[in-house]
Amino acid sequence: MKLYQADLSPFASRVRIQIYAKQLDVTFADPPGGLSSDEYKKINPTGRVPALEVDGTVIPESTVIFEYLEDRFPEPSLRPAGVLDRARARLLARCADLYVLPPLQALFGQRDPATRDAKVVEEKLGEVRLAYDLVEGFLVPGPYAVGAKLSIADCTLFPISFFATRLLPLLGDKDPLAERPKLSAWWGAVLEHEAVARVNGEIEKALQEFLAPGN
């Protein structure tokens, strides 16, 4: 199996957490020609990452990849045992994608004070705060997002929150996890997981390279 991915992508990062946690034999590759290139679109028509190549078939979209890998390699499972907890895990992942990530992406483009739009920053920071209030309310004491083991909720929330904890203070706001007790406890616990810690290092390295002068 081959995963077309980029270390800085929160979507690819969630799949890498799953792959590491399940200790799967997967080769990582950069999209040939770069994201959205004609060369890459011949492999993956969406032009995005991640995309998993399996025996000549390409599976795009991180959530679909996650479900495929869970179905094919059920142990160790990253799905909570109970039906209700599985729903909770999917709900948290959905909230992260629908409510937390979009305003964060908008704020990522506001990093430079010289071109920053104060109105956009204020509006999107407000959206992020509301989104994290929502996530805080849905978290189940675990120590992970839903119970005592890693799940799709953690895989999805972690990379997004990595960027939130670094980006919001740069824009004059508070760390969104530090002021929310359940999220703060979750953050400390999930960072202790070997797969999460590995991806944390990968994203940090990729971010520093991205922010380096000349890039």
JONORQUI-V218037 format. One record per residue. N is the residue number from 1. SS is DSSP state (H for helix, E for strand, C for the rest). OMEGA is omega in whole degrees, -180 to 180 (NA if undefined). Layout:
BEGIN
n:ss:omega
N:SS:OMEGA
N:SS:OMEGA
END
This chain:
BEGIN
n:ss:omega
1:C:179
2:E:178
3:E:171
4:E:-170
5:C:174
6:C:-175
7:C:-176
8:C:-178
9:C:177
10:H:180
11:H:177
12:H:-178
13:H:180
14:H:179
15:H:177
16:H:176
17:H:179
18:H:-179
19:H:179
20:H:-178
21:H:-180
22:H:179
23:C:-178
24:C:179
25:C:-178
26:C:176
27:E:178
28:E:180
29:E:172
30:C:175
31:C:-180
32:C:-177
33:C:-179
34:C:180
35:C:176
36:C:177
37:C:177
38:H:180
39:H:-180
40:H:-180
41:H:175
42:C:177
43:C:-178
44:C:-174
45:C:179
46:C:-178
47:C:-176
48:C:174
49:C:3
50:C:171
51:E:-177
52:E:178
53:E:-178
54:E:176
55:C:177
56:C:177
57:E:-179
58:E:180
59:E:176
60:E:175
61:C:-174
62:H:-178
63:H:179
64:H:177
65:H:179
66:H:-178
67:H:178
68:H:-178
69:H:177
70:H:180
71:H:-176
72:H:-179
73:C:-171
74:C:-179
75:C:-9
76:C:-175
77:C:172
78:C:173
79:C:175
80:C:-175
81:C:-175
82:C:-180
83:H:-180
84:H:179
85:H:175
86:H:177
87:H:179
88:H:180
89:H:179
90:H:179
91:H:179
92:H:178
93:H:180
94:H:178
95:H:179
96:H:-177
97:H:-173
98:H:-170
99:H:-179
100:H:-172
101:H:-177
102:H:178
103:H:176
104:H:178
105:H:178
106:H:-180
107:H:179
108:H:178
109:C:-180
110:C:-176
111:C:-175
112:C:-180
113:C:-176
114:C:-178
115:C:-174
116:C:176
117:C:-175
118:H:-180
119:H:178
120:H:-180
121:H:-180
122:H:-178
123:H:-176
124:H:174
125:H:177
126:H:179
127:H:179
128:H:179
129:H:179
130:H:-179
131:H:179
132:H:172
133:H:179
134:H:179
135:H:178
136:H:-179
137:H:-178
138:H:-179
139:C:176
140:E:-180
141:C:-166
142:C:25
143:C:179
144:E:-172
145:C:178
146:E:175
147:E:-168
148:C:-180
149:C:180
150:C:180
151:C:178
152:H:179
153:H:180
154:H:-179
155:H:-179
156:H:-176
157:H:-172
158:H:-177
159:H:178
160:H:-179
161:H:173
162:H:-179
163:H:180
164:H:-178
165:H:179
166:H:-174
167:H:-174
168:H:177
169:H:177
170:H:-179
171:C:176
172:C:180
173:C:180
174:C:170
175:C:-173
176:C:-179
177:C:-174
178:C:-176
179:C:178
180:C:-168
181:H:-179
182:H:178
183:H:179
184:H:178
185:H:178
186:H:-178
187:H:179
188:H:-179
189:H:-174
190:H:178
191:C:178
192:C:180
193:C:-175
194:H:-178
195:H:180
196:H:179
197:H:179
198:H:179
199:H:176
200:H:179
201:H:180
202:H:180
203:H:-180
204:H:179
205:H:-180
206:H:180
207:H:180
208:H:177
209:H:180
210:H:-177
211:H:-178
212:C:179
213:C:180
214:C:178
215:C:NA
END
